[in-house]
Amino acid sequence: MNLNFFETSAKDNKNVYETFYAVTRLALLNRLQAREKSPSNDLTSQTIRLKTKKKDKKHHGSCCK
């Protein structure tokens, strides 16, 4: 399946930094490869969307009355 395996221990601080670095590097590499495959390589035409938190609606259930 071509998966990466990382053995870590938060308790002993074993390979935590190295794993985080490797996963981040893989994610950035995948993103760069996807940009290269896209028909438009112009960076100005690419949009980055951030998820925003929706405003909480007031609860009108019967459990809180």
Phi, psi and omega in degrees: 000357177058048179258152176268146179237130180233126175261118184227166173213113177290328181296315182263001183056045182261116175063017181291308180298316182297320179293315179300316179298315182295317180294319178296317179297318178296319179296316179294321178297316177298321180294319178296320178295322178294322177295322179293328180281340183291147182295332180251110178270003179287115184293336182288338182270355181271134182254137175250123181251133178257139176285133177248150180281128179286146178292138180289131175274148179295137181282128180243026181283168183275352185285339188254007183277000000 
